[in-house]
Amino acid sequence: MTELLYPLALLACPMGMGVMMWMMMRGEKKAPDQPATTDTSSHELSRLRAEVDQLRAAQRP
């Protein structure tokens, strides 16, 4: 009986990884694509650029 458990234990990890990979690939197909809104992105970009400019100005002697 224990002789049957050794091959089962050796195959458990690779088979589990294969099942997890299959589930992850399957989940990617069902996920809806959500494009980034350009208004929010451009507003965030301009805010970050202003912050970088302020930090650079503060570093100047």
Backbone as ProteinMPNN parsed JSONL, in Angstrom:
{"seq_chain_A": "MTELLYPLALLACPMGMGVMMWMMMRGEKKAPDQPATTDTSSHELSRLRAEVDQLRAAQRP", "coords_chain_A": {"N_chain_A": [[0.819, -1.199, 0.0], [1.937, 1.251, 0.781], [3.715, 1.569, -1.24], [2.246, 2.491, -3.353], [1.655, 5.046, -2.606], [3.97, 6.606, -2.845], [4.518, 7.263, -5.684], [2.21, 8.751, -6.083], [2.552, 10.883, -4.309], [4.798, 12.063, -5.477], [3.755, 12.974, -7.891], [1.863, 14.785, -7.119], [2.619, 17.515, -6.695], [3.529, 18.536, -9.326], [1.16, 18.1, -10.781], [-0.668, 19.638, -9.35], [0.406, 22.2, -9.791], [0.042, 22.38, -12.543], [-2.77, 22.389, -12.683], [-3.296, 24.791, -11.336], [-2.074, 26.646, -13.078], [-3.659, 26.274, -15.331], [-6.123, 27.165, -14.355], [-5.529, 29.85, -13.872], [-4.966, 30.809, -16.447], [-7.432, 30.402, -17.601], [-8.979, 32.146, -16.14], [-8.037, 34.638, -17.001], [-9.149, 35.011, -19.509], [-11.815, 35.479, -18.987], [-11.877, 37.865, -17.648], [-12.94, 41.198, -17.84], [-11.88, 43.771, -20.079], [-10.621, 46.806, -18.999], [-10.278, 49.859, -20.038], [-8.019, 52.55, -19.414], [-9.115, 55.686, -18.293], [-8.747, 58.612, -20.155], [-9.047, 61.226, -19.269], [-8.721, 61.171, -16.481], [-6.161, 60.086, -16.37], [-4.582, 62.005, -17.723], [-4.984, 64.207, -16.077], [-3.87, 63.279, -13.684], [-1.237, 62.922, -14.553], [-0.456, 65.556, -15.153], [-0.635, 66.642, -12.586], [1.335, 65.189, -11.245], [3.604, 65.997, -12.661], [3.691, 68.701, -11.934], [4.215, 68.412, -9.238], [6.764, 67.263, -9.328], [8.188, 69.38, -10.452], [7.969, 71.23, -8.343], [9.426, 69.905, -6.348], [11.963, 69.839, -7.52], [12.516, 72.568, -7.642], [12.681, 73.105, -4.926], [15.007, 71.819, -4.236], [17.03, 73.301, -5.36], [19.72, 75.518, -4.619]], "CA_chain_A": [[0.0, 0.0, 0.0], [2.79, 2.432, 0.833], [4.388, 1.694, -2.536], [1.371, 3.263, -4.226], [1.627, 6.438, -2.156], [5.165, 7.33, -3.281], [4.304, 7.93, -6.976], [1.149, 9.738, -5.926], [3.157, 12.05, -3.663], [5.695, 12.704, -6.44], [2.971, 13.615, -8.942], [0.931, 15.756, -6.555], [3.089, 18.883, -6.908], [3.421, 18.966, -10.722], [-0.229, 18.134, -11.22], [-1.281, 20.808, -8.72], [0.877, 23.387, -10.507], [-0.636, 22.391, -13.838], [-4.157, 22.807, -12.468], [-3.292, 26.217, -11.007], [-1.777, 27.396, -14.3], [-4.836, 26.198, -16.193], [-7.158, 28.033, -13.791], [-5.134, 31.244, -14.069], [-5.145, 31.134, -17.866], [-8.864, 30.42, -17.842], [-9.499, 33.353, -15.508], [-7.658, 35.817, -17.778], [-10.057, 35.157, -20.641], [-13.104, 35.95, -18.518], [-11.758, 39.201, -17.068], [-13.241, 42.257, -18.815], [-10.848, 44.791, -20.271], [-11.01, 48.114, -18.506], [-9.305, 50.851, -20.503], [-7.792, 53.684, -18.527], [-9.753, 56.901, -18.786], [-7.713, 59.583, -20.51], [-9.198, 62.436, -18.471], [-8.095, 60.936, -15.184], [-4.736, 59.865, -16.576], [-3.92, 63.262, -18.059], [-5.027, 65.047, -14.881], [-2.881, 62.732, -12.765], [0.075, 63.199, -15.117], [-0.137, 66.974, -14.964], [-0.43, 66.85, -11.161], [2.644, 64.642, -10.895], [4.637, 66.877, -13.238], [3.772, 69.894, -11.093], [4.881, 68.024, -8.001], [8.192, 67.098, -9.639], [8.732, 70.733, -10.609], [8.091, 71.817, -7.01], [10.536, 69.246, -5.657], [13.222, 70.295, -8.132], [12.732, 73.944, -7.222], [13.064, 73.095, -3.521], [16.377, 71.321, -4.125], [17.984, 74.29, -5.864], [20.207, 76.399, -3.54]], "C_chain_A": [[0.866, 1.268, 0.0], [3.532, 2.639, -0.484], [3.555, 2.502, -3.52], [1.353, 4.743, -3.851], [2.835, 7.242, -2.628], [4.984, 7.98, -4.661], [3.218, 9.001, -6.905], [1.691, 11.027, -5.302], [4.079, 12.786, -4.631], [4.931, 13.449, -7.527], [2.052, 14.709, -8.419], [1.36, 17.192, -6.853], [2.997, 19.302, -8.379], [1.983, 19.035, -11.224], [-0.967, 19.328, -10.618], [-0.861, 22.096, -9.409], [0.201, 23.504, -11.866], [-2.077, 22.849, -13.709], [-4.222, 24.295, -12.158], [-3.01, 27.077, -12.241], [-2.981, 27.411, -15.225], [-5.938, 27.127, -15.681], [-6.812, 29.506, -13.983], [-5.32, 31.67, -15.517], [-6.625, 31.247, -18.201], [-9.48, 31.696, -17.267], [-9.166, 34.61, -16.284], [-8.622, 36.053, -18.934], [-11.395, 35.731, -20.222], [-13.052, 37.375, -17.984], [-12.049, 40.262, -18.127], [-12.099, 43.264, -18.895], [-11.396, 46.124, -19.809], [-9.98, 49.131, -18.96], [-9.205, 52.009, -19.519], [-8.452, 54.922, -19.125], [-8.684, 57.955, -19.018], [-7.829, 60.852, -19.687], [-8.496, 62.283, -17.129], [-6.595, 60.785, -15.337], [-4.019, 61.172, -16.881], [-3.917, 64.215, -16.869], [-3.975, 64.592, -13.881], [-1.466, 63.035, -13.249], [0.463, 64.661, -14.915], [0.1, 67.287, -13.49], [0.94, 66.342, -10.728], [3.778, 65.485, -11.472], [4.801, 68.141, -12.41], [4.482, 69.58, -9.779], [6.378, 67.838, -8.208], [8.851, 68.463, -9.792], [8.924, 71.405, -9.254], [9.269, 71.208, -6.245], [11.884, 69.673, -6.224], [13.537, 71.72, -7.706], [13.174, 74.011, -5.766], [14.493, 72.619, -3.331], [17.418, 72.337, -4.574], [18.412, 75.2, -4.721], [19.842, 77.837, -3.738]], "O_chain_A": [[0.562, 2.236, -0.697], [3.933, 3.758, -0.804], [4.102, 3.132, -4.425], [1.067, 5.594, -4.693], [2.726, 8.457, -2.795], [5.278, 9.168, -4.797], [3.299, 10.027, -7.58], [1.33, 12.126, -5.721], [4.135, 14.016, -4.606], [5.417, 14.459, -8.035], [1.514, 15.486, -9.208], [0.521, 18.009, -7.233], [2.423, 20.355, -8.659], [1.633, 19.924, -12.001], [-1.789, 19.957, -11.284], [-1.683, 22.993, -9.594], [-0.168, 24.599, -12.29], [-2.559, 23.617, -14.542], [-5.103, 24.993, -12.66], [-3.636, 28.12, -12.426], [-3.292, 28.435, -15.834], [-6.607, 27.796, -16.468], [-7.699, 30.324, -14.229], [-5.785, 32.779, -15.781], [-7.021, 32.097, -18.998], [-10.405, 32.258, -17.854], [-9.933, 35.572, -16.239], [-8.877, 37.202, -19.295], [-12.051, 36.404, -21.016], [-14.091, 38.028, -17.879], [-11.46, 40.226, -19.207], [-11.443, 43.564, -17.897], [-12.499, 46.521, -20.184], [-8.922, 49.259, -18.344], [-10.186, 52.391, -18.88], [-8.354, 55.168, -20.327], [-7.816, 58.165, -18.171], [-6.818, 61.503, -19.423], [-7.762, 63.173, -16.699], [-5.834, 61.302, -14.519], [-2.94, 61.417, -16.34], [-2.952, 64.953, -16.672], [-3.269, 65.415, -13.297], [-0.593, 63.367, -12.447], [1.598, 64.957, -14.543], [0.952, 68.117, -13.171], [1.625, 66.989, -9.937], [4.809, 65.66, -10.822], [5.922, 68.607, -12.203], [5.257, 70.393, -9.273], [7.174, 68.218, -7.349], [9.962, 68.671, -9.305], [9.931, 72.077, -9.036], [10.016, 71.921, -5.575], [12.844, 69.849, -5.473], [14.693, 72.049, -7.439], [13.963, 74.883, -5.403], [15.132, 72.987, -2.345], [18.583, 72.228, -4.193], [17.571, 75.62, -3.926], [20.186, 78.681, -2.91]]}, "name": "protein", "num_of_chains": 1, "seq": "MTELLYPLALLACPMGMGVMMWMMMRGEKKAPDQPATTDTSSHELSRLRAEVDQLRAAQRP"}
